[in-house]
Amino acid sequence: MPTRSPRPPTYTLSQVSARSPLLNAWPFNASNPLGQIGLHSHQCLSILFFEQGTGFYQLGQRTVTIYPGAVVLVPPGELHSWDAAYNLTGWLLFFMAEAVPHVGAPPSLWWNDPLLAPFTHQSPHPGATFTLSSSLMPLWSAWMQTIHNEVRHERADHVAAACAYLTLLLVDLARLAQPDLARRTARVQPLLSAVFAYIDQAYHQPISLAAVAAAAGLTPGHLTTVVRRHTGRTVVQWLQERRMAAARRQLVETDDSVAAIATEVGYRDVAYFTRLFRRAHGMPPLAWRKAAR
């Protein structure tokens, strides 16, 4: 009997950033090559920015060319790895959706946020490569360095400062993606809006795929196809994302027990909630609360 290949690992933000549960940035160069990691994915959103060098990067089924000024967006769950890299230098940025200030208050689904839509399959190039102008590259280098320094040195209000620089980066990306993104979202926007409005309103209750499909006026099979094609994630994954966002907020802003929070966000089994939370964040809820406060 043939042996099954092991599933590529999925890393949480806490596994790559012990300092901050929301975001972090690291420089890379020839002395710390990222290519040693191999095929993998992340639970969070990530951005690779290349200052120098050339190479090839595999994202899902595509191979993208790397060059100075290239910016690669990696959505959550997207498998990716290096094919080849030559004298590369640049920055790697990981972040949770809540690191974008207006996304995290109140917690909600980020699929249609104008600053995060380029990370979904609504984008003309999911897992896209964009090119920065020569005038923007020094700004991006400085912003990445500032995010790195703020998280590393943990000065007063360092998370707020780092999130502000992240917002500047995302504004630039949204401007680069906007022309094609607007054309591609026009047809499916009402349908996806109905799907995610229903999830946003009812996430704390037991939800079936059939109920979500009925809210959108689709069959369950058609709903599954449309949501995955245009966002890169399944309905169940988006439901879990909404519940986990609410749980993270409750952990930070209240002293409620894990059992109470699990019930509040739609899980009747606290052990099951804890397993899902640990899988998504790399640590159990109470440890995440301690790190986030």
Secondary structure as GFF3:
##gff-version 3
##sequence-region A 1 293
A	DSSP	beta_strand	10	11	.	.	.	ID=ss1
A	DSSP	alpha_helix	13	16	.	.	.	ID=ss2
A	DSSP	beta_strand	23	28	.	.	.	ID=ss3
A	DSSP	three_ten_helix	34	36	.	.	.	ID=ss4
A	DSSP	beta_strand	41	42	.	.	.	ID=ss5
A	DSSP	beta_strand	45	59	.	.	.	ID=ss6
A	DSSP	beta_strand	62	66	.	.	.	ID=ss7
A	DSSP	beta_strand	70	74	.	.	.	ID=ss8
A	DSSP	beta_strand	80	95	.	.	.	ID=ss9
A	DSSP	three_ten_helix	97	99	.	.	.	ID=ss10
A	DSSP	three_ten_helix	117	119	.	.	.	ID=ss11
A	DSSP	beta_strand	129	131	.	.	.	ID=ss12
A	DSSP	alpha_helix	136	153	.	.	.	ID=ss13
A	DSSP	alpha_helix	158	185	.	.	.	ID=ss14
A	DSSP	alpha_helix	189	202	.	.	.	ID=ss15
A	DSSP	alpha_helix	209	216	.	.	.	ID=ss16
A	DSSP	alpha_helix	220	231	.	.	.	ID=ss17
A	DSSP	alpha_helix	235	253	.	.	.	ID=ss18
A	DSSP	alpha_helix	258	264	.	.	.	ID=ss19
A	DSSP	alpha_helix	270	281	.	.	.	ID=ss20
A	DSSP	alpha_helix	285	292	.	.	.	ID=ss21
###
